[in-house]
Structures are given as structure tokens and as C-alpha cells.
Amino acid sequence: MAVETKKKSGFKRKTGVGTEIPTCSMADIAFLLLIFFMVTTVFRRETALKIAWPEAAALKKTEFKSKNILHVWVNKDDEQTPGINEEGWVYVDDVPYNLTDAARQNALVEKLKLESAERKGRILIAFRADKNIPYNKINLALEVLKQANTVQVMFATNLQREILDLSR
């Protein structure tokens, strides 16, 4: 009797195209791209917006006596004109007040309330500000006026400044 033996080959042939993506060098490529973009990116500093404040014109004449007008100056600090500087000084009827100091800020609020009571509520704040002063300094002065419950605030214009300077 004869025995037939079949030999099987140990290798199988793969058919079709492989769908695997070689990922050995993927990390290297990612790091190279990261370094490339870090080197070529230009970082810009964020710049503040320049605000062009409009010049105002006087709209109507105020009917207040000059003794009922309280002058508040927020100007550039120099030798000729009183004003506010980087520390937060403001002048109210030629008396300096530091608005960054809470005690002096409260003293100004009390002075404004006292002036209003002495003049029976008929007080007008003539607010003058230089156009080169940062708005946060002007806002600080306006917040103090709001705390003192000053109802009538007049923003003095260039024309009013010239008239008031001539009348002095």
C-alpha cells in the first residue's frame, strides 16, 4: 500500500494592497512642523486704540451766579496750570486732592457735599479736562463727583475757558 503525502508550503501569499500607514516618523514630522511655525511666527504686541476726542462747542448759556460754580481741573501737570498727574491729583477751586488716596478722595466727597448744602443744592460743577489726559483719570474724577451726588456737571469747552479766563 502506498501512502500519499502532500507537502504544504509554510508561506502564504498576501493578496491585495496594505492599508496601514507607517507611523514611525510621524512624531519627527510633527515636531519639525511645530519648530518651523514657532520660528516663523511673528508675535505682535497688542496696541491700545488711539481715541480722537472731539472738540465741544458751548450749546447754551448757564444761568448760574459765579459764586455757585465750583471749578474742577483735570489738566496736564505743569508749572502754569494746576492739574492731575500720574499720581492722581485733581484741583477743585485751586485746592489739590489726590484721588488715588481713599482718605483724600472721601475728603473731596465731603467737601462737595458741604458746598452743595451751603449753596442749597444750587451748585454747578464746571469740569475741565485736558484732551491729553488718559480717560481713566477723568473717569476717576467723575466717579468722585457721582459719589458726592452732584447733579449738575458742566463740561467746560475751549470757548467757555476763554470767556472765564477773560472775566477773572
C-alpha positions in Angstrom: 0.0 0.0 0.0 1.2 3.3 -0.9 0.7 6.4 1.2 0.4 9.7 -0.5 1.7 12.7 1.4 1.0 16.2 0.4 3.6 18.8 1.2 2.2 22.1 2.4 4.3 25.2 1.9 5.0 27.2 5.1 4.4 30.6 3.4 1.1 32.2 2.5 0.9 34.7 -0.2 -0.8 38.0 0.8 -3.2 39.4 -1.7 -4.3 43.0 -2.0 -2.9 46.3 -1.1 -1.9 47.1 2.5 -4.0 49.8 4.3 -1.6 50.6 7.1 0.2 53.9 7.2 3.8 53.9 8.5 3.8 56.0 11.7 7.4 55.6 12.8 8.5 59.1 11.6 5.2 60.9 12.2 6.4 62.3 15.6 9.5 63.7 13.9 7.5 65.4 11.2 5.1 66.9 13.8 8.0 68.3 15.9 9.7 69.7 12.8 6.4 71.5 11.8 6.0 72.8 15.3 9.5 74.2 15.4 9.1 75.7 11.9 5.9 77.6 12.9 7.4 78.7 16.2 10.4 80.2 14.4 8.5 81.8 11.6 5.5 83.3 13.6 5.7 87.0 14.3 4.2 87.9 17.7 2.7 91.4 17.7 2.1 93.4 20.9 -1.5 94.5 21.3 -1.6 98.2 21.0 -4.2 100.4 22.6 -6.6 102.2 20.4 -6.0 105.9 19.9 -9.2 107.8 20.6 -9.6 111.1 18.9 -11.7 113.1 21.4 -14.0 115.7 19.6 -13.8 119.3 20.5 -17.1 120.5 22.0 -18.8 123.8 21.5 -21.0 125.7 24.0 -24.6 124.9 23.4 -26.4 127.2 25.8 -25.6 129.8 28.4 -25.8 128.7 32.0 -27.9 130.8 34.3 -25.9 130.3 37.5 -24.3 133.0 39.6 -20.5 132.8 39.6 -20.4 132.1 43.3 -22.4 128.8 42.7 -19.9 127.5 40.2 -17.3 125.1 41.5 -14.3 124.6 39.2 -12.7 121.2 38.8 -9.5 121.0 36.8 -8.1 117.8 35.3 -5.1 119.2 33.3 -1.6 118.1 32.4 0.7 118.8 35.4 3.0 121.7 34.6 4.2 124.9 36.2 1.4 127.2 34.8 -1.7 125.2 35.2 -2.9 123.1 38.1 -4.0 119.6 37.2 -3.7 115.9 37.6 -0.5 114.0 37.2 0.4 110.3 37.2 -0.4 110.0 41.0 -4.0 111.2 40.5 -4.0 114.8 41.7 -7.0 116.9 40.8 -7.7 120.5 41.7 -11.1 121.8 43.0 -11.2 125.6 43.2 -7.4 125.6 43.3 -7.2 123.1 46.2 -5.4 119.9 45.3 -6.8 116.5 46.1 -5.3 113.1 45.5 -7.9 110.8 44.1 -5.9 107.6 44.4 -5.7 108.0 48.2 -9.1 106.8 49.7 -9.0 109.2 52.7 -8.4 112.3 50.4 -11.0 111.0 48.0 -13.5 110.9 50.8 -12.5 114.3 52.0 -13.3 115.7 48.5 -16.7 113.9 48.5 -17.4 115.5 51.9 -16.3 119.0 50.7 -18.5 118.7 47.6 -21.5 117.7 49.8 -20.8 120.5 52.2 -20.5 123.0 49.3 -23.8 121.8 47.9 -25.5 122.1 51.3 -24.2 125.6 51.8 -25.5 126.7 48.5 -28.8 125.0 49.0 -28.2 122.5 46.2 -27.7 125.2 43.6 -24.2 124.2 42.7 -22.8 123.7 39.3 -19.6 121.8 38.7 -17.5 123.3 35.8 -15.4 120.3 34.8 -12.4 121.0 32.7 -10.1 118.3 31.3 -7.1 118.4 29.1 -7.5 116.2 26.0 -4.1 114.6 26.6 -5.1 113.2 30.0 -5.8 109.4 30.0 -9.6 108.7 30.3 -9.2 106.6 33.4 -8.0 109.7 35.3 -11.0 111.7 34.1 -13.3 108.8 34.9 -11.9 108.7 38.5 -12.7 112.4 38.9 -16.2 111.8 37.5 -16.8 108.9 39.9 -16.0 111.2 42.8 -18.5 113.7 41.6 -21.1 110.9 41.3 -20.4 109.8 44.9 -21.0 113.4 46.1 -24.4 113.4 44.3 -23.5 116.4 42.2 -26.4 116.6 39.8 -25.3 119.4 37.5 -22.0 119.0 35.9 -20.9 121.3 33.0 -18.1 120.2 30.8 -16.3 123.5 30.0 -15.3 123.9 26.4 -12.5 126.0 24.9 -14.8 128.9 24.3 -16.0 128.9 27.9 -12.5 128.6 29.1 -11.5 131.8 27.2 -14.6 133.7 28.5 -14.0 132.6 32.1 -10.3 133.5 31.8 -11.1 136.9 30.5 -13.7 137.5 33.3 -11.2 136.7 36.0 
